[in-house]
């Protein structure tokens, strides 16, 4: 299934696409795979986070998950193997969220090629302004990975035009300027941000940072897709099943049928 098809199917069902985020190797290698199996029936696309020691864009919940996964020995090689296993479970798009350092440490061509071979659909690069290294972005695309970059409420029209030129999978709109984390409500600016991005590109727009339940999911459903991360990681930390939260969020993503 292509990224475009995944978003189109959700739209045809009258809802925003659900994009769960899970940290590779958390709460353990086996626990991660069990969590994947739990979220896949609800997911339209899946985001897998590569644990990294200095995750500047992540809030405390995902930072803790990354640190725990690294302590248990998770590595880039380990994430590669997990992506292969997840690809064996689903045809849905799989996006790897990684900071730039692991890419550079492995060598971009090797990193991109191996993750493409493992079954990744694309990459989310939160700390790479794409216009700062267009050659690296082109390399990922030539190898067959879709590229996703972040835009914030503070992004200017010029910045939106620049970033959307380099995106090929979808555009990741963040609801707040800052780090990831579940919130009780989203800022009113999210509707304007999504509208400004959609005016600059035909790509789907996914909204993340802050979705924690039915209410915030309904606010975020102005976008084509909604990323849910910290709320799922918190449930895993507490040993709670993910299904009730996923059902609640999926219900919140449904859009009213026009009369």
Backbone as numpy.savetxt, mean C-alpha at the origin, in Angstrom:
# Nx Ny Nz CAx CAy CAz Cx Cy Cz
-4.49 -11.09 -12.53 -5.33 -9.89 -12.53 -4.46 -8.64 -12.53
-4.78 -7.69 -13.39 -4.00 -6.46 -13.44 -4.50 -5.48 -12.39
-3.68 -4.47 -12.13 -4.07 -3.43 -11.18 -5.33 -2.72 -11.66
-5.37 -2.42 -12.95 -6.53 -1.74 -13.52 -7.79 -2.58 -13.33
-7.68 -3.88 -13.56 -8.84 -4.77 -13.41 -9.30 -4.83 -11.96
-8.35 -4.83 -11.02 -8.70 -4.91 -9.61 -9.51 -3.69 -9.18
-9.07 -2.50 -9.58 -9.82 -1.29 -9.25 -11.17 -1.27 -9.96
-11.19 -1.71 -11.22 -12.43 -1.69 -12.00 -13.48 -2.63 -11.40
-13.03 -3.78 -10.90 -13.97 -4.73 -10.30 -14.61 -4.15 -9.05
-13.79 -3.49 -8.22 -14.34 -2.86 -7.02 -15.36 -1.78 -7.39
-15.01 -0.98 -8.40 -15.92 0.08 -8.83 -17.24 -0.50 -9.33
-17.15 -1.61 -10.08 -18.36 -2.25 -10.60 -19.24 -2.78 -9.48
-18.62 -3.09 -8.33 -19.37 -3.58 -7.18 -19.84 -2.43 -6.28
-19.60 -1.19 -6.71 -20.11 -0.04 -5.97 -19.34 0.29 -4.71
-18.03 0.11 -4.75 -17.23 0.40 -3.56 -15.82 0.79 -3.97
-15.09 1.37 -3.02 -13.67 1.61 -3.23 -12.92 0.30 -3.02
-11.80 0.14 -3.70 -10.98 -1.07 -3.56 -10.33 -1.08 -2.18
-10.21 -2.27 -1.60 -9.57 -2.42 -0.30 -8.15 -2.95 -0.49
-7.18 -2.21 0.07 -5.77 -2.56 -0.07 -5.20 -2.75 1.34
-5.22 -3.97 1.86 -4.62 -4.21 3.19 -3.09 -4.15 3.10
-2.49 -3.64 4.16 -1.03 -3.61 4.30 -0.63 -4.55 5.42
0.37 -5.40 5.16 0.94 -6.27 6.18 2.46 -6.17 6.12
3.11 -6.16 7.28 4.56 -6.14 7.34 5.09 -7.56 7.18
5.96 -7.77 6.20 6.50 -9.11 5.95 7.22 -9.64 7.19
6.86 -10.85 7.61 7.52 -11.46 8.75 6.94 -11.10 10.09
5.83 -10.34 10.13 5.19 -9.99 11.40 3.80 -10.61 11.48
3.42 -11.19 12.59 4.15 -11.27 13.86 5.26 -12.33 13.86
5.26 -13.17 12.85 6.30 -14.16 12.61 6.17 -14.54 11.15
7.07 -15.35 10.65 6.95 -15.76 9.25 5.62 -16.49 9.02
5.34 -17.44 9.90 4.10 -18.22 9.77 2.89 -17.35 10.07
3.02 -16.47 11.07 1.90 -15.58 11.40 1.57 -14.62 10.27
2.60 -14.18 9.56 2.38 -13.31 8.41 1.58 -14.04 7.33
1.98 -15.27 7.02 1.29 -16.03 5.98 -0.16 -16.33 6.38
-0.38 -16.58 7.67 -1.75 -16.78 8.14 -2.56 -15.50 7.99
-1.93 -14.35 8.28 -2.62 -13.06 8.13 -2.96 -12.80 6.66
-2.03 -13.14 5.77 -2.29 -12.99 4.33 -3.52 -13.80 3.93
-3.59 -15.03 4.40 -4.74 -15.88 4.05 -6.04 -15.30 4.61
-5.94 -14.60 5.74 -7.14 -14.01 6.34 -7.59 -12.77 5.57
-6.64 -11.98 5.05 -7.03 -10.74 4.36 -7.37 -10.96 2.89
-6.84 -11.99 2.26 -7.00 -12.13 0.81 -8.46 -12.16 0.34
-9.38 -12.81 1.06 -10.77 -12.78 0.58 -11.37 -11.38 0.53
-10.82 -10.45 1.31 -11.34 -9.07 1.36 -10.53 -8.11 0.49
-9.31 -8.49 0.15 -8.39 -7.59 -0.54 -8.67 -7.55 -2.03
-8.56 -6.36 -2.60 -8.55 -6.22 -4.06 -7.11 -6.18 -4.56
-6.26 -5.54 -3.78 -4.82 -5.54 -3.99 -4.19 -5.77 -2.61
-2.93 -6.19 -2.57 -2.26 -6.43 -1.30 -0.96 -5.64 -1.27
-0.72 -4.95 -0.16 0.55 -4.23 0.03 1.36 -4.95 1.09
2.59 -5.30 0.76 3.49 -5.98 1.68 4.65 -5.05 1.99
4.87 -4.80 3.27 5.94 -3.90 3.69 7.22 -4.66 3.94
8.31 -4.19 3.35 9.63 -4.75 3.60 10.17 -4.13 4.89
10.42 -4.93 5.94 10.89 -4.36 7.21 12.21 -3.62 7.01
12.29 -2.44 7.62 13.47 -1.59 7.44 13.76 -0.91 8.77
15.03 -0.73 9.06 15.45 -0.25 10.38 15.18 1.23 10.62
14.94 2.01 9.56 14.72 3.45 9.72 13.53 3.90 8.89
12.32 3.41 9.22 11.15 3.68 8.39 10.55 5.06 8.68
11.10 6.09 8.06 10.74 7.46 8.40 9.26 7.79 8.19
8.63 7.13 7.23 7.23 7.46 6.95 6.23 6.68 7.77
6.71 5.77 8.61 5.80 4.92 9.36 5.65 5.39 10.79
4.44 5.25 11.30 4.17 5.58 12.69 4.63 4.47 13.61
4.38 4.62 14.92 4.92 3.68 15.92 4.44 2.25 15.74
3.21 2.06 15.28 2.67 0.69 15.15 3.46 -0.10 14.10
3.62 0.49 12.92 4.33 -0.22 11.85 5.84 -0.25 12.14
6.36 0.76 12.80 7.76 0.71 13.23 8.01 -0.48 14.15
7.11 -0.69 15.11 7.26 -1.83 16.02 7.21 -3.15 15.26
6.30 -3.23 14.29 6.18 -4.46 13.51 7.46 -4.72 12.71
8.02 -3.66 12.12 9.27 -3.80 11.36 10.40 -4.26 12.26
10.50 -3.62 13.43 11.58 -3.99 14.37 11.44 -5.43 14.82
10.21 -5.85 15.10 9.99 -7.23 15.54 10.36 -8.22 14.44
9.98 -7.92 13.20 10.30 -8.81 12.08 11.81 -8.90 11.87
12.50 -7.76 11.98 13.96 -7.77 11.81 14.63 -8.56 12.94
14.14 -8.41 14.15 14.71 -9.17 15.28 14.57 -10.67 15.07
13.51 -11.07 14.40 13.29 -12.50 14.15 14.01 -12.98 12.89
14.84 -12.10 12.31 15.67 -12.54 11.20 15.14 -12.24 9.81
14.04 -11.48 9.70 13.52 -11.17 8.37 14.52 -10.29 7.63
14.70 -10.57 6.34 15.68 -9.89 5.50 15.06 -9.68 4.13
15.78 -9.00 3.25 15.29 -8.82 1.88 15.09 -10.19 1.24
16.03 -11.10 1.44 15.89 -12.45 0.89 14.65 -13.14 1.45
14.42 -12.95 2.75 13.24 -13.54 3.38 11.96 -12.97 2.81
11.95 -11.67 2.53 10.75 -11.04 1.95 10.53 -11.55 0.53
11.60 -11.73 -0.23 11.49 -12.31 -1.57 10.78 -13.66 -1.51
11.21 -14.49 -0.57 10.62 -15.82 -0.46 9.15 -15.74 -0.05
8.82 -14.78 0.82 7.42 -14.61 1.22 6.56 -14.13 0.06
7.09 -13.20 -0.73 6.33 -12.72 -1.89 6.04 -13.88 -2.85
7.02 -14.76 -3.03 6.79 -15.95 -3.88 5.66 -16.80 -3.32
5.67 -17.00 -1.99 4.62 -17.81 -1.38 3.25 -17.16 -1.51
3.21 -15.83 -1.31 1.94 -15.13 -1.43 1.44 -15.18 -2.87
2.34 -15.05 -3.82 1.93 -15.13 -5.23 1.33 -16.49 -5.55
1.78 -17.52 -4.86 1.21 -18.85 -5.05 -0.20 -18.97 -4.51
-0.61 -18.01 -3.67 -1.94 -18.04 -3.06 -2.96 -17.21 -3.81
-2.52 -16.28 -4.66 -3.45 -15.33 -5.27 -2.96 -14.80 -6.61
-3.93 -14.40 -7.43 -3.61 -13.70 -8.68 -3.78 -12.20 -8.53
-4.19 -11.75 -7.34 -4.43 -10.32 -7.12 -3.10 -9.55 -7.13
-3.14 -8.26 -7.48 -1.90 -7.47 -7.52 -1.23 -7.39 -6.15
0.09 -7.53 -6.14 0.89 -7.45 -4.92 1.87 -6.30 -5.08
1.78 -5.32 -4.18 2.71 -4.18 -4.21 3.64 -4.25 -3.01
4.93 -4.15 -3.29 5.95 -4.14 -2.25 6.20 -2.71 -1.82
6.03 -2.43 -0.52 6.38 -1.10 0.00 7.80 -1.19 0.56
8.72 -0.42 -0.04 10.10 -0.45 0.43 10.70 0.94 0.39
11.55 1.19 1.36 12.35 2.42 1.31 13.49 2.21 0.32
14.14 3.30 -0.05 15.13 3.25 -1.12 16.41 2.52 -0.72
16.82 2.62 0.53 18.10 2.03 0.94 18.25 0.55 0.61
17.26 -0.30 0.92 17.40 -1.72 0.56 17.56 -1.93 -0.95
16.89 -1.10 -1.74 17.02 -1.19 -3.19 18.46 -0.91 -3.61
19.02 0.15 -3.07 20.39 0.54 -3.44 21.41 -0.47 -2.90
21.14 -1.01 -1.72 22.08 -1.98 -1.13 22.17 -3.26 -1.96
21.07 -3.68 -2.53 21.07 -4.89 -3.36 21.47 -4.60 -4.80
21.38 -3.34 -5.18 21.56 -2.97 -6.58 20.19 -2.94 -7.23
19.77 -1.78 -7.77 18.40 -1.65 -8.27 18.00 -2.71 -9.30
18.86 -3.00 -10.25 18.47 -3.97 -11.29 18.22 -5.35 -10.69
19.12 -5.77 -9.79 18.96 -7.08 -9.14 17.71 -7.10 -8.27
17.52 -6.05 -7.47 16.37 -5.97 -6.58 15.07 -6.02 -7.38
14.96 -5.17 -8.38 13.72 -5.11 -9.17 13.47 -6.43 -9.90
14.52 -6.99 -10.49 14.35 -8.23 -11.27 13.89 -9.38 -10.39
14.51 -9.51 -9.20 14.17 -10.63 -8.33 12.75 -10.50 -7.78
12.34 -9.29 -7.43 10.98 -9.15 -6.92 9.95 -9.32 -8.03
10.30 -8.92 -9.24 9.38 -9.16 -10.36 9.24 -10.66 -10.60
10.37 -11.37 -10.57 10.33 -12.82 -10.76 9.57 -13.51 -9.63
9.65 -12.95 -8.43 8.95 -13.53 -7.28 7.44 -13.34 -7.38
6.99 -12.40 -8.22 5.56 -12.21 -8.41 5.02 -10.86 -8.00
5.90 -9.93 -7.63 5.42 -8.59 -7.28 4.88 -7.89 -8.52
3.80 -7.18 -8.34 3.20 -6.39 -9.43 3.87 -5.03 -9.54
4.20 -4.46 -8.37 4.76 -3.11 -8.39 5.42 -2.75 -7.07
5.91 -1.51 -7.02 6.65 -0.99 -5.88 6.03 0.30 -5.40
5.95 0.46 -4.08 5.60 1.73 -3.47 6.87 2.25 -2.81
7.33 3.42 -3.23 8.59 3.98 -2.75 8.32 5.29 -2.03
8.09 5.25 -0.71 7.64 6.44 0.01 8.70 7.53 0.16
9.98 7.16 0.10 11.02 8.17 0.33 11.77 8.55 -0.94
11.20 8.23 -2.09 11.85 8.61 -3.36 10.99 9.63 -4.11
11.38 10.91 -4.12 10.74 11.84 -5.06 11.15 11.40 -6.47
10.22 10.95 -7.29 10.60 10.26 -8.53 11.41 11.12 -9.50
11.22 12.44 -9.47 11.96 13.31 -10.37 13.41 13.47 -9.95
13.77 12.96 -8.74 15.17 13.03 -8.30 16.00 11.89 -8.89
15.35 10.82 -9.34 16.08 9.71 -9.96 15.21 9.05 -11.03
14.94 9.78 -12.12 14.08 9.22 -13.18 14.63 7.94 -13.78
15.96 7.79 -13.83 16.55 6.60 -14.43 16.19 5.36 -13.61
16.22 5.49 -12.29 15.87 4.36 -11.44 14.40 3.99 -11.62
13.54 4.98 -11.71 12.11 4.73 -11.92 11.89 4.02 -13.26
12.56 4.50 -14.30 12.43 3.87 -15.62 12.91 2.42 -15.59
14.01 2.17 -14.86 14.55 0.82 -14.76 13.51 -0.13 -14.16
12.88 0.29 -13.08 11.84 -0.55 -12.46 10.72 -0.84 -13.46
10.31 0.18 -14.18 9.22 0.02 -15.14 9.62 -0.88 -16.30
10.86 -0.74 -16.78 11.33 -1.58 -17.88 11.40 -3.05 -17.48
11.70 -3.29 -16.21 11.77 -4.66 -15.70 10.38 -5.25 -15.51
9.37 -4.39 -15.51 7.99 -4.87 -15.44 7.26 -4.57 -14.15
7.84 -3.72 -13.31 7.19 -3.34 -12.06 6.46 -2.02 -12.23
5.23 -1.96 -11.74 4.51 -0.69 -11.71 5.07 0.15 -10.56
5.04 1.45 -10.72 5.62 2.33 -9.70 4.53 3.21 -9.09
4.63 3.37 -7.76 3.65 4.14 -6.99 4.40 5.12 -6.10
3.95 6.37 -6.11 4.58 7.41 -5.28 3.50 8.13 -4.48
3.94 8.82 -3.45 3.02 9.43 -2.49 2.82 10.92 -2.75
1.60 11.36 -2.52 1.27 12.79 -2.54 0.51 13.12 -1.26
0.78 14.29 -0.71 0.20 14.70 0.57 -0.73 15.89 0.37
-1.54 16.22 1.39 -2.42 17.40 1.29 -1.66 18.69 0.98
-0.39 18.75 1.35 0.41 19.96 1.09 0.99 20.01 -0.32
0.79 18.94 -1.11 1.35 18.90 -2.47 0.71 19.99 -3.34
1.56 20.74 -4.04 1.06 21.78 -4.94 0.57 21.15 -6.24
-0.12 21.95 -7.04 -0.58 21.45 -8.35 0.61 21.03 -9.21
1.69 21.81 -9.15 2.88 21.48 -9.93 3.47 20.15 -9.46
3.49 19.95 -8.13 4.04 18.70 -7.59 3.18 17.52 -8.00
1.88 17.70 -7.96 0.97 16.63 -8.36 1.21 16.25 -9.82
1.35 17.24 -10.69 1.60 16.96 -12.11 2.91 16.20 -12.29
3.94 16.62 -11.56 5.25 15.96 -11.68 5.19 14.51 -11.24
4.65 14.27 -10.05 4.64 12.91 -9.49 3.78 11.97 -10.32
2.62 12.44 -10.77 1.74 11.55 -11.53 2.35 11.15 -12.87
3.27 11.93 -13.39 3.95 11.55 -14.64 4.77 10.28 -14.48
5.23 10.01 -13.26 6.11 8.86 -13.01 5.37 7.64 -12.47
4.11 7.80 -12.12 3.34 6.69 -11.56 2.74 5.85 -12.68
2.74 4.53 -12.47 2.14 3.65 -13.48 1.11 2.68 -12.89
1.15 2.42 -11.59 0.19 1.50 -10.99 -1.04 2.23 -10.51
-0.85 3.02 -9.47 -1.87 3.93 -8.97 -1.14 5.06 -8.27
-1.86 6.05 -7.81 -1.26 7.15 -7.06 -1.69 7.01 -5.60
-0.74 7.13 -4.70 -0.99 6.95 -3.28 -1.14 8.33 -2.64
-2.36 8.66 -2.26 -2.64 9.92 -1.57 -2.63 9.67 -0.07
-1.87 10.46 0.68 -1.85 10.28 2.13 -2.77 11.32 2.76
-3.56 10.87 3.73 -4.61 11.73 4.28 -4.07 12.85 5.15
-2.86 12.67 5.68 -2.26 13.68 6.55 -0.78 13.82 6.20
-0.23 14.97 6.52 1.22 15.14 6.40 1.84 14.59 7.67
2.63 13.55 7.54 3.19 12.91 8.73 3.38 11.43 8.49
3.16 10.64 9.55 3.44 9.21 9.47 2.14 8.41 9.50
2.28 7.11 9.22 1.13 6.23 9.24 0.57 6.10 10.65
-0.70 5.66 10.71 -1.31 5.44 12.02 -2.83 5.49 11.93
-3.50 4.64 12.69 -4.96 4.64 12.71 -5.47 5.90 13.40
-6.54 6.46 12.88 -7.13 7.69 13.44 -8.64 7.55 13.56
-9.24 8.41 14.39 -10.68 8.33 14.60 -11.46 8.98 13.47
-10.86 9.97 12.83 -11.48 10.56 11.65 -10.39 11.14 10.76
-10.72 11.32 9.50 -9.76 11.85 8.54 -10.02 13.33 8.32
-8.99 14.08 7.94 -9.18 15.51 7.68 -10.13 15.75 6.51
-10.82 16.88 6.55 -11.74 17.22 5.46 -11.00 17.41 4.13
-9.69 17.71 4.21 -8.92 18.01 3.00 -8.76 16.80 2.08
-9.09 15.58 2.57 -8.83 14.41 1.72 -9.66 14.45 0.44
-10.88 14.93 0.53 -11.73 14.99 -0.67 -11.11 15.91 -1.72
-10.60 17.06 -1.27 -9.96 18.00 -2.19 -8.68 17.42 -2.78
-7.90 16.73 -1.94 -6.65 16.14 -2.43 -6.93 15.10 -3.51
-7.88 14.22 -3.26 -8.21 13.19 -4.26 -8.69 13.84 -5.56
-9.52 14.87 -5.45 -10.02 15.55 -6.64 -8.89 16.21 -7.43
-7.93 16.81 -6.72 -6.82 17.46 -7.40 -5.93 16.45 -8.11
-5.73 15.30 -7.50 -4.91 14.26 -8.15 -5.64 13.71 -9.36
-6.94 13.43 -9.22 -7.69 12.85 -10.33 -7.79 13.81 -11.51
-7.67 15.10 -11.24 -7.66 16.07 -12.34 -6.38 16.01 -13.15
-5.33 15.39 -12.56 -4.02 15.37 -13.22 -3.68 14.02 -13.84
-4.48 12.97 -13.55 -4.12 11.64 -14.05 -5.36 10.77 -14.23
-5.24 9.80 -15.12 -6.31 8.80 -15.29 -6.08 7.57 -14.41
-4.96 7.53 -13.72 -4.66 6.39 -12.85 -5.60 6.38 -11.63
-5.86 5.20 -11.08 -6.62 5.15 -9.83 -5.87 5.87 -8.72
-6.62 6.42 -7.78 -6.04 7.08 -6.61 -6.45 6.28 -5.37
-5.44 5.86 -4.59 -5.71 5.15 -3.33 -5.34 6.07 -2.17
-6.18 6.05 -1.14 -5.96 6.93 0.02 -5.54 6.08 1.22
-4.50 6.53 1.91 -4.01 5.80 3.07 -3.66 6.73 4.21
-3.17 6.15 5.31 -2.79 6.83 6.54 -4.04 7.22 7.33
-4.47 6.36 8.23 -5.52 6.77 9.15 -6.79 5.94 9.16
-6.99 5.06 8.19 -8.24 4.31 8.14 -8.23 3.23 9.23
-9.24 3.29 10.11 -9.23 2.41 11.28 -10.53 1.66 11.49
-11.57 1.98 10.72 -12.86 1.34 10.92 -13.87 1.82 9.89
-15.15 1.55 10.16 -16.20 1.87 9.19 -16.26 3.38 8.89
-16.18 4.21 9.94 -16.34 5.65 9.76 -15.23 6.23 8.89
-13.98 5.92 9.22 -12.86 6.47 8.43 -12.82 5.84 7.04
-13.25 4.59 6.91 -13.31 3.96 5.59 -14.31 4.70 4.70
-15.46 5.07 5.28 -16.47 5.80 4.51 -15.95 7.17 4.07
-15.18 7.83 4.95 -14.58 9.12 4.56 -13.57 8.93 3.43
-12.79 7.83 3.51 -11.74 7.59 2.52 -12.27 7.09 1.19
-13.53 6.64 1.16 -14.09 6.05 -0.05 -14.32 7.05 -1.17
-13.96 8.32 -0.94 -13.97 9.28 -2.06 -12.87 8.92 -3.06
-11.88 8.13 -2.63 -10.81 7.67 -3.52 -11.24 6.37 -4.20
-10.45 5.95 -5.19 -10.73 4.69 -5.89 -10.38 3.48 -5.04
-9.43 3.67 -4.12 -9.01 2.58 -3.26 -8.59 3.12 -1.91
-8.56 2.25 -0.90 -8.23 2.67 0.45 -7.24 1.67 1.04
-6.12 2.19 1.55 -5.08 1.36 2.18 -5.33 1.31 3.68
-5.30 0.10 4.24 -5.47 -0.08 5.68 -4.26 -0.83 6.20
-3.49 -0.20 7.09 -2.27 -0.83 7.59 -2.20 -0.91 9.09
-2.05 0.25 9.75 -1.82 0.26 11.19 -2.93 -0.44 11.97
-4.17 -0.28 11.55 -5.28 -0.92 12.28 -5.15 -2.45 12.22
-4.70 -2.98 11.08 -4.51 -4.42 10.96 -3.33 -4.89 11.81
-2.24 -4.11 11.77 -1.06 -4.48 12.56 -1.38 -4.45 14.06
-2.18 -3.47 14.49 -2.59 -3.40 15.90 -3.38 -4.65 16.29
-4.26 -5.10 15.39 -5.04 -6.31 15.67 -4.11 -7.52 15.78
-3.13 -7.61 14.90 -2.17 -8.72 14.97 -1.35 -8.65 16.26
-0.94 -7.44 16.65 -0.20 -7.26 17.91 -0.99 -7.79 19.10
-2.29 -7.53 19.07 -3.15 -7.91 20.19 -3.64 -9.35 20.09
-3.29 -10.02 18.99 -3.73 -11.40 18.80 -5.20 -11.52 18.44
-5.79 -10.44 17.91 -7.20 -10.48 17.53 -7.36 -10.96 16.10
-8.45 -11.62 15.75 -8.69 -11.99 14.35 -8.90 -10.74 13.50
-8.50 -10.81 12.25 -8.59 -9.65 11.35 -9.95 -9.55 10.68
-10.65 -10.65 10.60 -11.89 -10.68 9.81 -12.93 -9.64 10.25
-13.23 -9.48 11.55 -14.24 -8.48 11.92 -13.87 -7.07 11.47
-12.59 -6.70 11.61 -12.15 -5.37 11.18 -12.26 -5.23 9.66
-11.87 -6.26 8.93 -11.93 -6.22 7.47 -13.38 -6.10 6.99
-14.28 -6.83 7.64 -15.70 -6.75 7.25 -16.26 -5.36 7.52
-15.87 -4.78 8.65 -16.33 -3.43 9.01 -15.82 -2.41 8.00
-14.54 -2.50 7.66 -13.95 -1.54 6.72 -14.54 -1.73 5.33
-14.67 -2.97 4.91 -15.24 -3.22 3.57 -16.65 -2.64 3.48
-17.41 -2.78 4.54 -18.77 -2.20 4.55 -18.71 -0.68 4.42
-17.73 -0.05 5.10 -17.59 1.39 5.02 -17.18 1.90 3.64
-16.59 1.02 2.84 -16.12 1.42 1.51 -17.25 1.41 0.46
-18.41 0.91 0.85 -19.53 0.86 -0.11 -20.07 2.27 -0.33
-20.34 2.56 -1.59 -20.85 3.89 -1.94 -22.35 3.84 -2.12
-23.05 4.92 -1.79 -24.51 4.91 -1.98 -24.86 4.70 -3.45
-25.87 3.91 -3.68 -26.33 3.68 -5.06 -27.12 4.91 -5.49
-26.79 5.52 -6.67 -27.53 6.71 -7.11 -29.01 6.38 -7.32
-29.86 7.31 -6.89 -31.30 7.06 -7.03 -31.78 7.46 -8.41
